[in-house]
């Protein structure tokens, strides 16, 4: 369960950074 949460958090961070780059 903890591993899934960690993976989801990593994915969320990756998506956030990607969206930020697209906006620039």
HUSUL-V702933 format. One line per field, one symbol per residue. ss: DSSP state (2 for helix, 1 for strand, 0 for the rest). phi: phi as a letter, one per 20 degrees, with the letter a starting at -180 (. if undefined). A space follows every 10 residues. Layout:
ss=???
phi=???
//
This chain:
ss=0222222222 2222222222 2220
phi=.fffffffff ffffffffff ffff
//
